[in-house]
């Protein structure tokens, strides 16, 4: 099965082309301000590097959130367009599941975190390939309180590490661990592994929705102003 993966959810954009368990080509760019202009060239690059054409793809896979509102829309709309045009299946992969899978070889508690601004993070908890906590968006202090309930080391991964590294280290001390740098922001070929699992279990997304988890800052500010006006 030939799988094209797309990730535009966070600061790093990633694209890969995978044949079963083999990575044919992979490209990452760490600058979310360029996702809209660099995604299609990256897709072209992986096909050129692998000597494949897009018509050969059997399954399209896209990371559909949580993460950057704009980035998610870019990736999901592109994957859906490919799948619709070529009449091929497409699946969405949760960002936190994807980041956790990149650390799944760690024998302990894994906590992927995505920066949600204003000291908030998207997160969940995993052991190996199994998710053991619901998807949540909370303040970083709330997450620390939760993690203090676990008397063990915690492996962090995701772009939230760059924003909250110091407070996590201070709060957890020697229990703080960090995924290897090449995998910290994800490796797009891992998306293919999750996508194949979903496909083989019949979880095909005919109309993928972006998994925002919460409203945008603009929407929240608008509701706040409306609430004040009604008082």
N, C-alpha and C positions, 0 to 999 in steps of 0.2 A: 504494500500500500504506500503510495506516494502522498506525503502530507506537507502542505505549505502552512507555516505558522506565522502569525503576526502579533506583535506586542507593542502597543503605543500607549500603555496605561500610565506610565510614570516617566521619570526623567530619561531613562534609557529606552530607546526604540530597538526592537529586535525582529529579525526575520530569519527563518530557517527553512530548508527543504530536507525532508527526511524520508528515507526508504526503509520502512520497518524500524529496526533499531540503529540504522546507519545514518549518520549526519552527512548528507551530500554537500551541503553548503550552508553557511551561517554568517550573518552580519549584524553587528550592534553599533549603535550611534548614541552617545550619551549627551544629548542636548534636546530637551523636549520642545524647545521653541522652533525646532526645524522638522518636527514629525510630518507636518503637512506637505513639505516640499521634498523630503528625503525618503519617504516610505516607498514610493513607486520606483525610484532608482535602486533602492536596496532590493526590492523584489526582482527587478531586472538582473541585478548582479548575481543573486543566488541561482537563477536559471542559467545564466551565462557560465558561471563557475562549474555547474553540475552537468552542463550540456543537455539540459532538459527544457521542455517548453510547458507553458501553463496548462495547455490542453491535456497533458498527461497526469495532472494532479487528480488524485482520487478523493481527497478530503481536505477541506480548508478549516483551519483552526485559528481562533482569535481570542485574545485575552479581553474579557468584557466587563471587568471591574471587580472591585472598586479601584479608584485612581483619579487621574486628571480628567475632568469632564470633557474638555476639548479633545484630549488625546484619545480617550475611549471612543468618542464619536467617529474620529478619523479611522481608527482601526476596524471597528465594527462595520461601518458603512462600506469600507473597501472590501472586507472579506465577504460581506453579503452580496456585493456587486459581482465579485468573481464567481461566487457560487451560483447566483441567479443566471448570469450570462452563460456559464458553461454547464448548467443543470447538474451540479455536483453537490454533495452534502456539505454542511458546515456545522461546526460545534463551537460553543463558547466555553472558555476556561476561566474559572475564577482566579483573580490575581493572587490572592492569598494562598490558594491551593498550589498555584504555580510556583510561587516563591518558596513555599514550604517544601515542595518536591525537590527543589534545587539543594535542599539541606537534608534530605530524607535519610542519608547515610549516617547522620548523627544519631547516636544511641541515647536519646534523652528528649527533653521537652524543647520543642521548636516554636518560636514566636515570630512570624513574619509581621512587619509593621510598615505601613505606608503613611507618609506624612499627609495629614488632612488639614493642616494649617491651624494657627491659633492654639497650639499645644494639644491638638486632637490627633489621634492616629486611628487608622483602620487596622484591625488585627484579628487573629484567631490563634488557637494553640493546636499543636500537632505532636504526635509520637510516630516517627517513621512516616509512613504514607497514610496514616489515619488521623483525621481531624477529631479533636477531643473537646472542642469548645465552639460555641456559635460564632458567627461573624459579628464583630462589634465595631462601633466607632465611639471612642471615649477619650477623655483627656489622659495625657501620659501619666499623671499622678494616679488616676484610677487604675490604669494597667499595672503600675508598680504595686499598688495595694493588692491586686489580684495575685500577682506573681509571688508575693511574700507568703501566700498560702502554700506554695510548693517548696518543699525543703530539698531543692536540687538546682543544678545549673540550668541556665536557659540559653539556647542558641538563637540569636537574633539575625534576621535577614531582611532585606528590603530597603528602600530609600529613606524610610523613617530613621534608620540607624544614623545617617549623617546629621540629621537635625537634632536627635535626642540622645546621642551616644553618651554625652557627659552625665546627664541626669540619670540615665540607666546604670551607668557604671557606679555613680555615687550611691544610688539606691540599692543596688544588688551586690556591689563589691565583687568578690571572687566568683559569685554565681553567674556573672555576666560573661557570655561567650558570643563570638561574632563569626558568622559564616565567612569562608575564604573569599577574599576580594574578587576573584574572577566570577564567583557565583552570587555575590552579595545583591546585585541588582537583577539577577535572573540570567538564565541561559536559554534562549528561545527553543532550542531543540528539546528541552524538557516539556514544553507545551505539547509537543507531538505525542509524548508518552501518555499524558493525561487525556488528550483528544482521542487517541486510539482506544483507551479504556472506555470512554463515554460512547464512542461509535459502536464498539463491540457489545455494549450493554443496551444498545438501541436508543441512546440519548442523543438523537439528532435534533438540532435546533432549526426548524424551518423558518423561524423569524426571530433571530437573536435580539434580545433586549439588552441595553446597557444596564449593568448592575451598579447603580450609583451609591446605594446605601443611605444617602441623605441628600437633601436639597442643596443646590448651589448656594454660594455665599450671597449672590445677588438676590436669589429667591428668598433667602432667610432675612435679608435686610429689608426687602419689600414687605414681607409679612410683619416684621417688627414695626415698621413705620405705620402700616395699616392698623396694627393693634393699638399703637399710641394715639392714632387719630380718632379711634373709636372711644377712647376714654374721656 
